[in-house]
Amino acid sequence: MEGISIAKLLIIGALIVLLFGTNKLRSLGGDLGSAIKGFKKAMKDDESGASKSSAEEAPAERVSHKE
């Protein structure tokens, strides 16, 4: 079974451009980029919130046992 060659990918890309047009693809790319940026920002906010809460929930002092 043959894999997807570069020539086939170029033909598929040309068909997509012909079907949707460059303006539609450009706006789709911008929307996708802003969605990824928003997701990364939310992940950073979540990680910083988790580190703050773990610092607040520090364990109590250890008790040493005398023998």
N, C-alpha and C positions, 0 to 999 in steps of 0.2 A: 504494500500500500504506500502510495506516494504522499509525502508531506506537502504543506503549503509553501510554494516557492515565492521568491520576491516578485516575480512577474505576476503571479496570481494576486498577491497583495496589492500591487499597483493597479491592476484592473478593478479590483473590489473598491479601492479608494476612489478611483475615477468615477465609478458608478454611484458611489455615495455622494460625491460632490455634484454630479449631474442631477441626482434625485432631490437633494435637499437645498443645494445652492450654498455659496460661500457665506452669505450673510447669516443664514440660519445656523450653519456650523460654527461660525464665529461667536454668535450669541450663546449657543449651546456650550461651547468651550468656556466662555466667561462664567456662565451659570455653574458649571461643574467646578471651576477653579474657586469661586466664592464659597461653594458648598464645602469643599475640602478645607479651605482656610477656616471656616466656621467650625468644622468638626475638630480641627487641630486646636483651635482656641478653647473649645469646650473641654477637650481632653486635658489641656494644661491647667485650666481652672479647676477641674476635678482632682487632678494630682496635687495641686497646691492646697486645696481644701482638705484632702486626705492627710497630707503631712501636718497641717495645723491641728487637726483633730487628734492625730496620734501623739503629738507633742503634749496636748492637753490631758491625754489619758495615760500619763506616765505612771508606771507602777509605784506602789508605796515603797518606803524604805525597807531594806532587808533587815531581818532580825537575826542577830548572831546568837548562837546558843553557847552558853558557858558549860564546860565540862567539869 
